[in-house]
């Protein structure tokens, strides 16, 4: 391999803003995110703390430079369960972003919603405030599966919430699905998919189960209280999701994501295309081009830090150009269209194709990826076994 000394890229594209709401009605057995039980008394101090974090980012020093010299064109409020907040507090967060940062008028603004946690009046107010995309946590259309997962809603509540969102004017709705949960069958997954296609959302995120360290699922599996995960069945489920989604008119554009034309998640594309992003809230992660940071996870400690007018850092990692380049490869290869290595090489001032062939060239005969001129992409098999390739760059 030629001498490999990448340079930092120019981060001159619009950034994205992610706001984490850690509160949930109950914790799903598979959850590995920063979440806690909802207490209405915590809402106001938490939202006020997020507003203080916005103000600090908008006014302090070199670390904040990309977020005050450029503008954002996506806002994503995730969790947790953002929809259990009083709707006025969600709107306050959106207004805060517009006060402390430059927000493009055509921005994609998404809020995650769990079925039956908000109703028609709240959805109308969200829509009037400029929230133009809803991400609905469906997971399954079988009540017994939802109960086993620890989800507090029913399949009928999913349908009702979806219809209420439509009636409130949401014409861009994404649904989340979970495949591979112990006890799921291929036939039952097909039924869930059929019901999703009947609703006709604009976007589907279909995730394969991951056993997160510390999640209750990990303990249940260890103690043998639920059946072990069948990896072959999970692979079959993934192939079935891809096939049926494409047949229903959805384009697979990322390993786990499918969209109607023009309805890809603009916010998540920032992660997959090596863009900077601002993370706000307890446990949120952000990357400003030279530094990656993680916020304090425990909400009370997060609030206490902001009450002292200090950025609530749990960790801060100085990035190197090489680390960012490898991250760009890994995240970019999650996209079905893959990566243009010539463009990536220009961005980092290196021979990207030479680096790729030097590090994964020995896998060329395994059917995991294609390299057509300068475009590197995973095959359908490679998307199932992507970690085999990604491990070479970690």
C-alpha positions as CSV (number, residue, x, y, z in Angstrom):
1,X,0.0,0.0,0.0
2,X,1.2,3.5,-0.8
3,X,1.9,5.9,2.1
4,X,-1.4,6.4,3.8
5,X,-1.7,9.9,5.3
6,X,-5.2,11.3,4.9
7,X,-6.0,14.9,5.7
8,X,-9.1,16.2,7.5
9,X,-11.9,16.9,5.0
10,X,-13.7,20.2,4.5
11,X,-16.9,20.0,6.5
12,X,-18.8,22.6,4.6
13,X,-22.2,20.9,4.2
14,X,-25.2,21.6,6.4
15,X,-25.2,19.7,9.7
16,X,-27.9,17.8,11.5
17,X,-29.2,18.3,15.1
18,X,-30.2,15.3,17.2
19,X,-32.0,15.9,20.5
20,X,-32.4,12.9,22.9
21,X,-35.4,12.5,25.2
22,X,-34.6,9.8,27.7
23,X,-38.0,9.2,29.1
24,X,-40.1,6.0,28.5
25,X,-43.3,4.6,29.9
26,X,-41.5,1.3,30.2
27,X,-38.1,-0.1,29.1
28,X,-38.1,-2.6,26.3
29,X,-36.3,-5.9,27.0
30,X,-33.9,-5.3,24.1
31,X,-33.2,-1.6,24.8
32,X,-29.6,-0.5,25.1
33,X,-30.2,3.3,24.8
34,X,-30.0,5.9,27.4
35,X,-33.5,5.8,28.8
36,X,-35.3,6.1,32.2
37,X,-38.8,5.8,33.5
38,X,-41.0,8.8,32.7
39,X,-41.7,11.2,35.6
40,X,-43.7,14.2,34.5
41,X,-41.9,16.3,37.2
42,X,-38.6,15.8,35.3
43,X,-39.9,17.1,32.0
44,X,-39.5,20.9,32.6
45,X,-36.0,20.8,34.2
46,X,-34.8,18.4,31.5
47,X,-36.1,20.5,28.6
48,X,-34.7,23.7,30.2
49,X,-31.3,22.0,30.5
50,X,-31.4,21.1,26.8
51,X,-32.1,24.7,26.0
52,X,-29.1,25.7,28.1
53,X,-27.0,23.2,26.2
54,X,-28.1,24.8,22.9
55,X,-27.2,28.2,24.2
56,X,-23.7,27.0,25.2
57,X,-23.1,25.5,21.8
58,X,-24.3,28.6,20.1
59,X,-22.0,31.0,21.8
60,X,-18.8,29.3,23.0
61,X,-15.3,28.9,21.4
62,X,-13.6,27.0,18.7
63,X,-15.2,23.6,19.5
64,X,-18.6,25.1,18.5
65,X,-17.3,26.6,15.2
66,X,-19.0,24.3,12.6
67,X,-22.4,24.7,14.4
68,X,-22.3,28.5,14.4
69,X,-20.6,29.2,11.1
70,X,-22.8,26.8,9.0
71,X,-26.5,25.9,9.2
72,X,-28.6,22.8,9.9
73,X,-31.2,21.3,7.6
74,X,-32.3,18.4,9.7
75,X,-33.6,18.1,13.3
76,X,-34.3,14.7,14.8
77,X,-35.9,14.4,18.3
78,X,-35.4,10.7,19.4
79,X,-35.4,8.6,22.5
80,X,-36.6,7.2,24.6
81,X,-40.2,8.3,23.8
82,X,-40.3,12.0,22.8
83,X,-44.1,11.8,22.3
84,X,-44.7,11.4,26.0
85,X,-43.5,15.0,26.6
86,X,-46.2,17.7,26.8
87,X,-46.4,18.8,23.2
88,X,-45.6,22.4,24.1
89,X,-42.2,21.3,25.4
90,X,-41.4,19.5,22.1
91,X,-42.3,22.7,20.3
92,X,-40.1,24.7,22.7
93,X,-37.1,22.5,21.6
94,X,-37.8,23.2,17.9
95,X,-38.1,26.9,18.6
96,X,-34.9,26.7,20.6
97,X,-33.0,25.3,17.6
98,X,-34.3,28.1,15.5
99,X,-33.2,30.6,18.1
100,X,-29.6,29.4,18.7
101,X,-28.7,28.0,15.2
102,X,-29.4,28.8,11.6
103,X,-32.0,26.4,10.4
104,X,-32.8,26.0,6.7
105,X,-36.5,26.8,5.8
106,X,-36.9,23.4,4.1
107,X,-35.4,21.4,6.9
108,X,-36.6,17.9,7.7
109,X,-37.8,17.9,11.3
110,X,-38.6,14.4,12.8
111,X,-40.1,13.3,16.1
112,X,-40.1,9.7,17.2
113,X,-43.6,8.7,18.4
114,X,-44.7,5.5,20.1
115,X,-48.3,4.4,19.5
116,X,-50.9,5.7,22.0
117,X,-48.6,8.1,23.7
118,X,-50.0,11.2,22.0
119,X,-53.2,12.0,20.2
120,X,-54.8,14.1,17.4
121,X,-54.6,17.5,19.1
122,X,-50.8,17.0,19.9
123,X,-50.2,15.8,16.3
124,X,-51.9,18.9,14.9
125,X,-49.8,21.2,17.1
126,X,-46.6,19.4,16.1
127,X,-47.5,19.8,12.4
128,X,-48.3,23.4,12.9
129,X,-45.0,24.0,14.6
130,X,-43.1,22.7,11.5
131,X,-42.5,19.1,12.5
132,X,-42.9,17.4,9.1
133,X,-41.8,13.8,9.7
134,X,-42.9,11.2,12.2
135,X,-41.1,8.0,13.1
136,X,-43.5,5.5,14.6
137,X,-42.2,2.7,16.8
138,X,-44.3,-0.2,15.5
139,X,-41.9,-3.2,15.9
140,X,-44.6,-5.9,15.4
141,X,-48.3,-6.3,14.6
142,X,-48.7,-9.2,17.0
143,X,-49.7,-8.3,20.5
144,X,-48.0,-11.3,22.1
145,X,-44.7,-10.3,20.4
146,X,-45.1,-6.7,21.6
147,X,-45.8,-7.9,25.1
148,X,-42.7,-10.2,25.0
149,X,-40.6,-7.2,23.8
150,X,-41.8,-5.1,26.6
151,X,-43.7,-2.7,24.3
152,X,-46.6,-0.9,26.1
153,X,-48.8,-0.6,23.0
154,X,-51.1,-2.9,21.0
155,X,-51.3,-3.5,17.2
156,X,-54.7,-1.8,17.1
157,X,-53.2,1.3,18.8
158,X,-50.5,1.4,16.1
159,X,-53.2,1.6,13.4
160,X,-55.1,4.3,15.3
161,X,-52.0,6.4,15.9
162,X,-50.9,6.1,12.2
163,X,-54.3,7.2,11.0
164,X,-54.3,10.2,13.5
165,X,-51.0,11.3,12.1
166,X,-52.3,11.2,8.6
167,X,-55.4,13.2,9.6
168,X,-53.1,15.8,11.3
169,X,-51.3,16.3,8.0
170,X,-48.2,14.1,8.2
171,X,-47.4,13.0,4.7
172,X,-43.9,11.6,5.7
173,X,-44.2,8.8,8.2
174,X,-41.5,6.2,8.9
175,X,-42.2,3.0,10.8
176,X,-39.7,1.0,12.8
177,X,-39.8,-2.8,12.8
178,X,-37.8,-5.4,14.7
179,X,-36.9,-8.8,13.3
180,X,-35.3,-11.8,14.9
181,X,-36.8,-11.5,18.4
182,X,-36.9,-14.9,20.1
183,X,-40.1,-16.7,19.2
184,X,-40.8,-14.8,16.0
185,X,-41.5,-16.9,12.9
186,X,-41.1,-16.1,9.3
187,X,-44.8,-16.4,8.7
188,X,-45.6,-14.0,11.5
189,X,-43.1,-11.5,10.2
190,X,-44.8,-11.7,6.8
191,X,-48.1,-10.8,8.5
192,X,-46.5,-7.8,10.2
193,X,-45.0,-6.6,6.8
194,X,-48.4,-7.0,5.0
195,X,-50.1,-4.8,7.7
196,X,-47.3,-2.2,7.3
197,X,-47.7,-2.2,3.5
198,X,-51.5,-1.7,4.0
199,X,-50.8,1.5,6.0
200,X,-48.4,2.6,3.2
201,X,-45.8,4.7,5.2
202,X,-43.3,6.6,3.2
203,X,-40.3,4.9,5.0
204,X,-39.5,1.7,6.8
205,X,-36.6,1.0,9.1
206,X,-36.4,-2.8,9.7
207,X,-33.8,-3.7,12.3
208,X,-32.4,-7.1,13.1
209,X,-32.3,-7.8,16.8
210,X,-29.0,-7.0,18.5
211,X,-28.4,-8.2,22.1
212,X,-27.2,-5.1,23.8
213,X,-24.9,-5.4,26.8
214,X,-26.9,-4.7,30.0
215,X,-30.3,-5.1,28.3
216,X,-32.8,-7.3,30.1
217,X,-32.8,-9.5,27.0
218,X,-29.2,-10.4,27.6
219,X,-30.1,-11.8,31.1
220,X,-33.2,-13.6,29.8
221,X,-31.1,-15.4,27.2
222,X,-28.3,-16.2,29.6
223,X,-30.8,-17.7,32.1
224,X,-32.6,-19.7,29.3
225,X,-35.9,-18.0,30.1
226,X,-36.5,-17.4,26.4
227,X,-35.4,-19.4,23.3
228,X,-32.0,-18.6,21.8
229,X,-31.7,-16.5,18.7
230,X,-31.7,-18.6,15.5
231,X,-29.1,-16.8,13.3
232,X,-30.2,-18.8,10.2
233,X,-33.8,-17.7,10.7
234,X,-32.7,-14.1,11.2
235,X,-30.9,-14.2,7.9
236,X,-34.0,-15.6,6.2
237,X,-36.1,-12.9,7.8
238,X,-33.7,-10.2,6.5
239,X,-33.9,-11.6,2.9
240,X,-37.7,-11.8,3.2
241,X,-37.9,-8.1,4.4
242,X,-35.8,-7.0,1.4
243,X,-37.8,-9.0,-1.1
244,X,-41.2,-8.0,0.1
245,X,-40.4,-4.4,0.7
246,X,-39.1,-4.0,-2.8
247,X,-42.1,-5.8,-4.2
248,X,-44.3,-3.3,-2.3
249,X,-42.5,-0.4,-4.0
250,X,-39.9,0.5,-1.4
251,X,-36.3,1.2,-2.4
252,X,-33.7,-0.3,-0.1
253,X,-31.1,2.4,0.2
254,X,-29.3,1.3,3.4
255,X,-28.8,-2.0,5.1
256,X,-31.9,-1.6,7.3
257,X,-33.8,1.2,5.6
258,X,-36.4,1.3,2.8
259,X,-38.1,4.4,1.3
260,X,-40.6,5.5,-1.3
261,X,-39.0,7.7,-4.0
262,X,-37.8,11.0,-2.5
263,X,-38.5,9.9,1.1
264,X,-35.1,8.8,2.4
265,X,-34.2,9.9,5.9
266,X,-32.2,13.1,5.3
267,X,-31.1,13.2,8.9
268,X,-29.8,9.6,9.1
269,X,-28.0,10.1,5.7
270,X,-25.7,12.6,7.5
271,X,-24.3,9.7,9.6
272,X,-23.9,7.5,6.5
273,X,-22.3,10.3,4.3
274,X,-19.7,11.5,6.8
275,X,-21.3,14.8,7.8
276,X,-21.0,16.6,11.2
277,X,-23.9,16.5,13.6
278,X,-24.7,18.1,16.9
279,X,-26.1,15.9,19.7
280,X,-28.1,17.4,22.5
281,X,-29.5,15.8,25.6
282,X,-28.6,13.1,28.1
283,X,-26.5,10.3,26.4
284,X,-26.4,12.1,23.0
285,X,-23.4,11.8,20.7
286,X,-22.1,14.5,18.4
287,X,-19.2,15.0,16.0
288,X,-17.9,18.4,14.9
289,X,-15.3,17.2,12.4
290,X,-12.3,17.0,14.7
291,X,-13.9,15.8,18.0
292,X,-16.5,13.1,18.9
293,X,-18.2,13.5,22.2
294,X,-20.8,11.7,24.4
295,X,-23.0,13.5,26.9
296,X,-23.6,12.4,30.5
297,X,-26.2,9.6,30.3
298,X,-28.0,10.0,33.7
299,X,-30.7,12.7,33.3
300,X,-30.2,14.2,36.8
301,X,-26.5,14.5,36.4
302,X,-27.0,15.9,32.9
303,X,-29.3,18.6,34.2
304,X,-26.9,19.4,37.1
305,X,-24.1,20.0,34.7
306,X,-26.2,22.4,32.6
307,X,-27.3,24.2,35.8
308,X,-23.6,24.9,36.3
309,X,-23.4,26.2,32.7
310,X,-20.9,23.5,31.6
311,X,-21.2,21.3,28.6
312,X,-22.3,17.9,30.0
313,X,-19.5,15.7,28.7
314,X,-19.1,12.1,29.7
315,X,-16.3,11.6,27.1
316,X,-14.4,13.6,24.4
317,X,-12.4,11.9,21.8
318,X,-9.9,13.8,19.5
319,X,-10.3,12.3,16.0
320,X,-7.5,11.7,13.5
321,X,-7.9,12.0,9.8
322,X,-7.3,8.3,9.5
323,X,-10.0,7.5,12.1
324,X,-12.5,9.7,10.2
325,X,-11.6,8.2,6.9
326,X,-12.2,4.6,8.2
327,X,-15.5,5.7,9.8
328,X,-16.5,7.2,6.4
329,X,-15.8,3.9,4.7
330,X,-17.8,1.9,7.3
331,X,-20.8,4.2,7.4
332,X,-20.8,4.8,3.6
333,X,-20.8,1.1,2.8
334,X,-24.1,0.8,4.7
335,X,-25.7,2.5,1.8
336,X,-26.8,0.1,-0.9
337,X,-25.3,2.3,-3.6
338,X,-22.0,2.2,-1.8
339,X,-19.2,4.7,-2.1
340,X,-17.4,6.5,-4.9
341,X,-13.8,5.9,-3.8
342,X,-12.5,8.7,-6.2
343,X,-14.7,11.3,-4.4
344,X,-13.8,9.9,-1.0
345,X,-10.1,10.0,-1.9
346,X,-10.4,13.6,-3.0
347,X,-12.2,14.5,0.2
348,X,-9.4,13.0,2.3
349,X,-6.5,13.6,-0.2
350,X,-5.5,9.9,-0.4
351,X,-5.8,7.0,-2.8
352,X,-8.9,5.4,-1.3
353,X,-9.0,2.5,-3.8
354,X,-5.4,1.6,-3.0
355,X,-6.3,1.6,0.8
356,X,-9.4,-0.5,0.2
357,X,-7.6,-3.2,-1.9
358,X,-4.7,-3.3,0.6
359,X,-7.1,-4.0,3.5
360,X,-9.9,-6.1,2.0
361,X,-8.6,-7.2,-1.3
362,X,-8.1,-10.7,-0.1
363,X,-11.9,-11.0,0.4
364,X,-12.6,-10.2,-3.3
365,X,-13.5,-13.8,-4.1
366,X,-15.9,-14.1,-1.1
367,X,-18.8,-12.4,-2.9
368,X,-19.1,-9.7,-0.2
369,X,-18.5,-6.6,-2.2
370,X,-18.2,-5.3,-5.8
371,X,-15.8,-2.7,-7.1
372,X,-16.9,-1.3,-10.4
373,X,-14.4,1.3,-11.5
374,X,-14.4,3.6,-8.4
375,X,-17.6,2.5,-6.8
376,X,-17.4,0.1,-3.9
377,X,-20.6,-1.5,-2.7
378,X,-21.6,-4.5,-0.6
379,X,-23.5,-7.3,-2.2
380,X,-26.7,-8.6,-0.6
381,X,-24.6,-11.3,1.0
382,X,-22.1,-8.7,2.1
383,X,-24.9,-6.7,3.8
384,X,-25.7,-9.7,5.9
385,X,-22.0,-10.3,6.7
386,X,-20.9,-6.6,6.8
387,X,-19.0,-6.9,10.0
388,X,-16.5,-9.2,8.3
389,X,-15.4,-6.2,6.2
390,X,-15.9,-3.5,8.8
391,X,-13.7,-5.3,11.2
392,X,-10.7,-4.7,8.9
393,X,-11.1,-0.9,9.5
394,X,-11.9,-0.8,13.2
